[in-house]
């Protein structure tokens, strides 16, 4: 006796309209199960490959970053990537390439958030969240803040901007030490 004979006999015993609906209902149930187990969007943790000069600044940044983001601990899956265990995760990647969307004139002139004196370029992540890229500095740092990771999309920037300002040189090669004593009185 084949292992499929018993289920086939049970299916044949059902009225014709029920048999016709059996396959679509089973397909719908499987689709629903797959969609429910997929979970929320998680930004990539792919390691960028910065050049030697950028790698030194990235190493300094990674050392200066806080160990937690609003109570969520940090892990470092690679030397240039920090992952804060928010749900979904918040990811900082140092030494990423320049965003291609910055090549459009309208985007070059747009202004994103300036957090603690650090200018960020704002893009959608395509899943309802935000992707911020450090601009006006010697290299690009990306912070992926997916929808729901924190109350406000810029919460992560408030935590990482002081470390960025202190470790990533601006376009003139200068670090912002945070000293306001340089103003003449």
N, C-alpha and C positions, 0 to 999 in steps of 0.2 A: 504494500500500500504506500503510495507516494505521500510525502509530507504535505503536499498541496491539495490532496483530494478532500480531506476533512474541511478545510476552510472553503473550498469551492462548493461543496455540498451545502454548507451553511449559507453561503451567499446565494445559491440557486433557490433555496427554500424561501428567500425573501420575495415580496411582491416586486414586480418589474420596476415601478417608479423608485423604489428604495435602492434597487441594484444600480439603476442609472445614476443615482446621486452618490453612490458609495465612493467612486474614484475622485470626483471633485471635492467631496468633503474631506477625504483623506489628504488630498493635495493641499487644501486650505489649512488643515491642521498642521501639516509639516511646515508649510510656509510660515505660519504663525509662530511655531516653535523656534524656527531659525531666527526670525526677526526679534523675538523676545530674548534670545540668548546672546545676540550680537552686542548688546550693551551700548553705552554712549560712545561717541567719537573720542578717540584717544590720539593726540598729536604725535607725530613721529619723533623718535629719539635717535635718528640717524646721526652719526658723528660727522661733523664737517671736517674738512682737511685744510686748516689755515696754514699760511706760509710761516716760515721760521719767526719773522718779526711779530706777526699776529699771534703765534703760538705762545710767545713769552707774555704778551698782554693777557691772553686768555687764561694762562696758568695763574697769573696774578688775580684776575677776576674770580676764577673758581675758588681760590683760597680766601678771597674777601667776601664771598657771598654768605648770607646768613644760613644757618643750618636748618631753619624752618621757615615756612611761609604761613603766617597766621595760625600757627600751631600744627601745621602739616610738615612732617620731617622730609629732609632732602636726601636723595641718593644720587650718586654720580655713576651712570653706566659707562661713561668714557671720560677721558680727560677734558673734553670740551663741551660736555653736556651735563646739565643739572636737572633732575626731575624732582619736583615737589609732589608729594603724594596726596594731592587734592583729588576729588572725584568729580569729573575726570582729571587726569594729571595735568599739571602745569609744567611746561618744559622750556628751559633756557638753553640755547645753543650758541656758542661763541665761535666767530670766524666763519659765519655762513656767507655765501655769495650775495652780491647786491640783488635785491628783489627786481625781477624783470619788469614789474609794474611801475617801477620808478623811471623807466625809460619814456613813459608817456608824459607829455608836457603838463597835462592837467594834474597828474600825480606829483610831479616835481614841485609844483607850486602849492600843493595842499599842505596843510599843517596838521600834524597829529598832536597827541598830548605831550606837554612839557611837564615832566614830573621831577621835582627836586632839581631843576636846572638841567635836566637831561631831555633832549628832544627825541621823540619816537615817531616813527612812521606807522600808521594804522592801516591794516588790511583785514578783510574778512577771511576767516579760515575755510569758508565754504560749508560750514556745518553749524552756523549760528553763533560762533565764537569769534575771537579776535586774535590776530597775529601782529605783534609789534616788532619793529626792527629799528635798532639804534641808528640814527643818522647824525651827520655833522661830526663824525669821529673817524679815527684812522682805520677802523674795521667795523664790520657789521655784527651785531648781536641780535638774536631773535628770541622773543618771548612769546610762546604760544599759550593763550589763555582761553581754553574752550568754554563754551556756554555752560554755566553751572559750577565751574571750578571754584569761583569765589563770588561774593555778592556783587562786586563791581569788576568789570574787565580790567581796570587799571590797578586793582589792589596789588597784583604781583609787581607792577612797576614801582610802586611806592616802597617795596621791600628791596628790590634789586638796584634801583637807580643810584643810591649813595655808593654802592660798591663799584658800579659802572663808572661813575664820575671820578672816583679815586684811582681807578686802574686802567681805564681805556683812554689813551690820548685823543685830544680833539684834532681837527684838521691841521692845526699849527704845531702839533706834536706836544702840546702842553697838557698836563694833568690838572684837574680842578681839585685842589687840596681842601677846599671848603673854608679856607681862611678868608674872612671878609676884612682883615686888617690891612689889606693892600690898598684900600681907598684912602687917598690923601685927605687930611682934615684941614 
